[in-house]
């Protein structure tokens, strides 16, 4: 693996650095935004969940546009990413001033659209700059940069809140990180679009991708995985703060949440490359099945933590450690799988469809989590058991995915 990493092009390392910087800003707001809008500004958990969900629906439009424009020789990956950075910075400006629901909704719509533009173009650009043998390692290192940046952002964000109490500064830092990232892309990264013998036809590209039966099966399981990830980002911080009660009768403090989620992200960073090295010898379907099992165990531990008492702190650490392993097992393999089945000239389109799963998952997940939190403490606790049981559906779908892949290999010339 070390030899393969050393062969990476300079642009890959620039992208990795840019992603670390970008996720540093994202980490500033990821954990604390729900707490800020619910506990500081007085929005209901349901209202925040609906705003976040609406933002993810806006991300659907962003992902569709990104997939089409990223594959277009007239536009390309880099311009899509610069446009993404501008939209996301404007979103932070709206969230800084969000004193009512319309502004909260506008900020989330812009952020969802910007993030939607970002992912298909970014994943396609990484694939363009690597080979089939090194793509999984490149995605693993990119995810490593993501989690390190997130971890640093969560930690520094917690310190900033503890010392100043000014949540708005978190959005300001996030907005600046997007602008710097956009400048970095514009100055140092060039497109390297694969050459296609045919003229790019957006409608034909989407029709071909949507008719791919293997991709269709993957979309279902990928959406379930993103629902799981959305619970960690949006539902769990509020659950630990407002539902779980320690021995003194209070929930987790902002400082405790900061340290807990910093550990979650740090542990993901520490395990990303070892997990990637271990899973390289396994099929994508088998790797994803392992991720589903890890998510199930993690959700069970969160349910146990919901019983309360000071032991909930230690159990939450264990739960988030297991969920970190599930996250780092799933993410690189999911991206690499799409690249494996996508024609080179349609990478952006295939990755856009895969990224749409994130939009759908992150629109469903926060809304469901918000409804559970607003219902009652008992329902909020049972919610994690339902998530755990849903992993069985994941495993059934992955069995079908494995059959699809085997059939695809047999039919290939």
SULNORHU-V49595 format. One line per field, one symbol per residue. psi: psi as a letter, one per 40 degrees, with the letter a starting at -180 (. if undefined). burial: I if it has 9 or more other ideal C-beta (glycine too) atoms within 8 Angstrom, else O. Layout:
# SULNORHU-V49595
psi->???
burial->???
This chain:
# SULNORHU-V49595
psi->dddddeeiidddddddddddddddddddeddeddddddddeeiiddddddddddddddddddddddddddehdeciddddddddddddddddddddegeiddddddddddddddddddddddddddddeiiddeddddddddddddddddddddddddddddddegdddddddddddddddddddddehiifhihheiihhdddddddddehdddddddddddddddddddddddddddddedhhadeeiahidddddddddddddddddedddddddedeiiddddddddddddddddddddddeeaidedddddddddddddddddddddddddddddehidefdddddddddddddddedddddddddddecidddddddddddddeddddddddddddddddddddei.
burial->IOOIIOOIOOIIIIIIIIIIIIIIIIIIIIIIIIIIIIOOOOIOIIIIIIIIIIIIIIIIIIIIIIIIIIIIOOOIIIIIIIIIIIIIIIIIIIIIOIOOOOIIIIIIIIIIIIIIIIIIIIIIIIIIIIOOOIIIIIIIIIIIIIIIIIIIIIIIIIIIIIOOOOIOIIIIIIIIIIIIIIOIIOOOIOIOIOOOOOOIOIOOIIOIIIOIOIIIIIIIIIIIIIIIIIIIIIIIIIIIIIIIOIOOOOIIOIOIIIIIIIIIIIIIIOIIIOIIOOIOOOOIIIIIIIIIIIIIIIIIIIIIIIOOOOOIIOIIIIIIIIIIIIIIIIIIIIIIIIIOIIOOIIIIIIIIIIIIIIIIIIIIIIIIIIIIIOOOOOIIIIIIIOIIOIIOOIIOIIIIIIOIIOOIOOOOO
